[in-house]
Amino acid sequence: MAIHFFEPGVYYSTMGPHEPVLHIQSGDSVVTSTIDARGADRNLQEVGSRPNPMTGPFYIQEARPGDTLAIRFDQITPSRDSGWTFNALDHQVIDAAAYKDMPPREILQWTIDRHAGTVGLSNPLPGLGHLQRKMAPFLGCFGVAPARKETITTATSAEHGGNMDYRKFTAQSTVYLPVHEPGALFFLGDGHASQGDGEIVGTGIETSMTVQFTATVIPGRTIGWPRGEDEAYIFAIGNAKPLELAVKHATTEMLKWLQQDYGLDEVSASTLLGQHVEYEIGNIFNPAYTMVCKLSKAILSGIQI
């Protein structure tokens, strides 16, 4: 299995059947870089166009429509010492009466201490000072080329992945994506040094990243929506608006997963989900919302397959 070192020279703000930047084999790893949501690189030079300019696409030789592409994020690390967020809650998460009193949208600057593993406000705010928290880097936007030769903006998300902004896609997590095009055509970008659930101010702490990922094709494995796992959970993702439709997509995908891999029928799967399901909001800001349906691996370990 090879490790490829790739420095991008072109970025896309859509996901679709673009010319591949690199061909790799299933099982290979790639070390590369991403730029922030407004197109700034590690040197704060604007080298890409918003929204969410992507590195890629990467062509995985064995991938064919109907397969599943597994992407393990081996490393996600900020490549500079600064990031930015918006300053006010978005209209989609507060009442209209409260939103009209919100200040105009402006940029807040954050300092990223890569050695200490923390992020903090560069300039103090009333009552918060230099608010600081532990760094938790992840990628807000990634995916494969959509079905039917579509080209979809990186502002949103759908079955192919896209701008999901789910903060648990950190290093050592794995995402499973449905393959629609030969080679899958995998894109990645939109790095966040930290973020709460929902991306409710419209950003995480946006910054550039150094990323290593490993791509593995699962032949003949067909899924409908993105899936993922980390050390503690498996999770299924639905991307849609209104929010209840995203809930339906995520829950349906989890139901299928329990039937396919764990041998549960509809009643057993429903009973397990009814007692143990957990939901998280990936984002409630983008054109399509992201809902995550989760099950603990500790619970699943007791299932007799």
C-alpha positions in Angstrom: 0.0 0.0 0.0 1.5 3.3 -1.1 1.6 6.7 0.6 1.2 9.6 -1.8 2.3 13.2 -1.0 0.1 15.6 -3.0 0.3 19.4 -3.0 -2.8 20.9 -4.7 -2.6 23.5 -7.4 -6.3 23.7 -8.3 -9.4 23.8 -6.0 -13.1 23.2 -6.8 -16.2 24.8 -5.2 -18.4 22.1 -6.7 -18.3 18.3 -6.5 -18.8 16.5 -9.8 -17.1 14.8 -12.7 -14.0 17.0 -12.6 -10.6 15.9 -13.9 -8.8 13.8 -11.3 -5.8 15.4 -9.6 -4.3 12.0 -8.6 -4.9 8.3 -9.3 -4.5 6.0 -6.4 -5.2 2.3 -5.5 -7.5 1.0 -2.9 -5.6 0.8 0.4 -3.4 3.7 -0.5 -2.9 6.8 1.7 -2.6 10.4 0.7 -0.9 13.3 2.6 -2.2 16.6 1.3 -3.4 20.1 2.3 -6.7 22.0 2.4 -7.5 25.7 2.4 -10.1 27.4 4.4 -13.7 28.2 3.5 -12.9 31.5 1.9 -9.9 30.1 0.0 -6.9 31.1 2.2 -4.0 28.8 2.5 -1.5 28.2 5.3 0.2 31.5 4.4 -3.1 33.4 4.4 -2.9 33.8 0.6 -6.2 33.5 -1.2 -5.7 30.7 -3.7 -9.3 29.4 -4.1 -12.8 30.7 -4.6 -15.6 30.4 -2.0 -17.6 28.5 -0.9 -15.5 25.8 0.6 -12.9 25.2 -2.1 -12.0 21.5 -2.2 -8.8 19.6 -2.7 -9.2 16.8 -5.2 -10.8 14.9 -6.8 -8.8 11.7 -6.1 -9.5 8.8 -8.4 -9.5 5.4 -6.7 -8.8 2.9 -9.4 -10.9 0.0 -8.2 -14.0 2.1 -7.4 -17.1 1.5 -9.5 -20.8 2.6 -9.2 -22.6 0.5 -6.6 -19.5 0.1 -4.4 -18.8 1.9 -1.2 -15.7 4.1 -0.6 -14.3 4.0 2.9 -12.1 7.0 3.9 -10.2 6.8 7.1 -9.0 10.2 8.3 -5.5 9.3 9.7 -4.5 12.9 10.5 -6.2 16.3 10.5 -4.0 19.1 11.8 -4.2 22.9 11.4 -1.4 24.2 9.2 -1.4 27.7 10.5 -1.8 29.6 13.8 -5.0 31.5 13.0 -8.7 30.9 12.2 -11.9 32.8 12.0 -15.6 32.6 12.8 -18.7 34.7 12.3 -19.8 36.7 15.3 -23.6 36.1 15.6 -26.2 33.3 15.7 -27.8 32.5 12.4 -31.5 33.3 11.7 -32.3 29.6 11.3 -31.6 28.9 15.0 -33.3 31.8 16.8 -36.7 33.5 16.7 -37.2 36.3 14.2 -37.8 38.9 16.9 -34.4 38.0 18.5 -32.6 37.9 15.1 -33.6 41.4 14.2 -31.6 42.6 17.2 -28.5 40.7 16.3 -25.4 42.7 15.2 -24.3 42.7 11.5 -22.3 39.7 10.5 -18.6 40.3 11.1 -15.4 38.2 11.4 -13.9 37.1 14.7 -10.3 36.1 14.7 -9.0 33.1 16.7 -5.5 32.1 17.7 -4.6 28.4 17.2 -1.9 27.0 19.5 -0.9 23.8 17.8 1.6 23.0 20.5 -0.8 23.3 23.4 -3.7 22.0 21.3 -6.0 24.9 22.1 -7.9 27.7 20.3 -8.8 31.1 21.8 -10.2 34.4 20.8 -7.5 36.7 19.5 -9.3 39.8 20.8 -11.3 39.7 24.1 -15.1 39.9 24.2 -17.2 41.3 27.1 -17.7 38.6 29.7 -15.6 36.0 27.8 -12.2 37.6 27.6 -9.9 35.4 25.4 -12.4 32.5 25.4 -10.4 29.3 25.1 -11.2 25.7 24.4 -9.4 22.5 23.4 -8.7 22.1 19.7 -10.8 19.4 18.0 -9.9 19.6 14.3 -12.2 18.1 11.7 -13.3 18.5 8.0 -16.6 20.1 7.4 -16.9 19.3 3.7 -15.9 16.2 1.8 -17.5 13.6 -0.5 -17.6 11.9 -3.9 -18.9 12.9 -7.3 -22.8 12.8 -7.2 -24.9 10.5 -9.3 -26.2 11.2 -12.8 -23.2 13.4 -13.7 -24.5 16.2 -11.5 -22.2 19.0 -10.3 -23.3 20.2 -6.8 -22.0 23.3 -5.0 -19.9 22.7 -1.9 -22.3 25.0 0.0 -24.6 22.1 0.5 -24.8 18.3 1.0 -26.8 15.3 -0.3 -26.3 11.5 -0.7 -22.7 12.0 -2.0 -21.6 13.8 1.2 -20.7 17.5 0.8 -20.9 20.3 3.4 -22.2 18.3 6.4 -20.1 20.1 9.1 -20.4 17.2 11.5 -17.8 17.7 14.2 -17.1 14.0 14.9 -15.3 13.5 11.5 -12.0 13.9 13.3 -8.8 12.0 13.0 -9.2 8.2 13.5 -12.8 8.3 12.2 -14.0 6.6 9.0 -16.6 7.8 6.6 -18.4 5.4 4.1 -19.6 7.0 0.9 -21.7 5.6 -1.9 -19.8 5.4 -5.2 -21.7 6.9 -8.2 -18.9 7.4 -10.7 -15.9 5.3 -11.8 -13.0 6.1 -9.5 -15.4 7.6 -6.9 -13.7 11.1 -7.3 -13.1 12.0 -3.7 -13.0 15.7 -2.6 -12.1 17.2 0.8 -11.7 20.6 2.5 -13.4 23.1 4.8 -11.2 22.5 7.9 -12.4 23.5 11.3 -10.1 23.7 14.3 -13.2 23.5 16.6 -17.0 23.8 16.5 -20.1 23.2 18.5 -23.0 21.1 17.3 -25.0 22.6 14.4 -22.5 25.2 13.1 -25.1 27.7 14.4 -23.0 30.9 13.7 -22.5 29.7 10.1 -18.9 28.6 10.6 -16.6 26.5 12.7 -13.2 28.0 13.5 -12.2 28.0 9.8 -8.6 27.3 8.9 -6.3 25.5 6.6 -5.3 21.9 7.3 -2.7 19.2 6.7 -4.6 15.9 6.1 -3.7 12.3 5.7 -6.4 9.8 4.6 -6.5 6.2 3.6 -9.0 5.2 0.8 -10.4 1.6 0.6 -13.0 0.4 -1.8 -15.6 -2.1 -0.6 -16.7 -3.8 -3.8 -20.4 -4.6 -4.4 -21.4 -2.9 -1.1 -24.2 -0.4 -1.9 -25.4 2.2 0.6 -27.8 5.1 0.2 -26.4 7.8 2.4 -23.0 8.5 4.1 -22.2 6.3 7.1 -19.4 6.6 9.6 -17.7 5.3 12.7 -15.3 6.2 15.4 -14.0 4.4 18.4 -17.3 4.5 20.2 -20.1 4.8 17.7 -21.5 3.9 14.3 -23.5 6.6 12.7 -25.7 7.3 9.6 -26.2 10.7 8.1 -29.1 12.3 6.3 -28.8 15.6 4.5 -32.0 17.5 3.6 -34.4 20.3 4.4 -36.7 20.3 6.4 -34.9 18.8 9.4 -37.4 16.0 9.8 -36.6 14.8 6.3 -32.9 14.6 7.2 -34.0 12.6 10.3 -35.8 10.2 8.1 -32.9 9.7 5.7 -30.4 9.1 8.6 -32.7 6.7 10.5 -33.6 4.8 7.4 -29.9 4.3 6.6 -29.2 3.1 10.1 -32.1 0.7 9.8 -30.7 -0.8 6.6 -27.2 -1.0 8.3 -28.6 -3.0 11.2 -30.4 -5.3 8.8 -27.4 -5.8 6.5 -24.5 -6.1 8.9 -26.2 -7.2 12.2 -28.9 -9.5 10.9 -31.7 -7.7 12.7 -35.3 -7.7 11.3 -37.5 -4.7 11.3 -38.9 -5.4 14.8 -35.6 -6.1 16.4 -33.9 -3.1 14.8 -36.8 -0.8 15.7 -36.7 -2.0 19.3 -32.9 -1.4 19.6 -33.2 2.0 18.1 -36.2 2.9 20.2 -34.2 2.4 23.4 -30.6 3.3 22.4 -30.6 5.7 19.4 -28.8 9.0 19.8 -29.2 12.0 17.4 -26.8 14.9 16.7 -27.2 17.8 14.4 -24.2 18.2 12.0 -25.4 21.5 10.7 -28.6 23.6 10.7 -27.1 26.4 8.7 -26.5 25.2 5.2 -29.0 24.8 2.4 -29.4 21.2 3.4 -29.4 20.3 7.1 -27.4 17.4 8.4 -28.8 14.9 11.0 -26.7 12.1 12.5 -28.3 8.9 13.8 -25.9 7.1 16.2 -25.6 3.8 18.0 -23.0 3.0 20.6 -20.6 0.1 19.7 -20.9 -1.0 23.3 -24.6 -1.7 22.7 -24.0 -3.4 19.4 -21.3 -5.7 20.9 -24.1 -7.7 22.5 -25.9 -8.5 19.3 -25.6 -12.1 18.1 -24.9 -12.0 14.4 
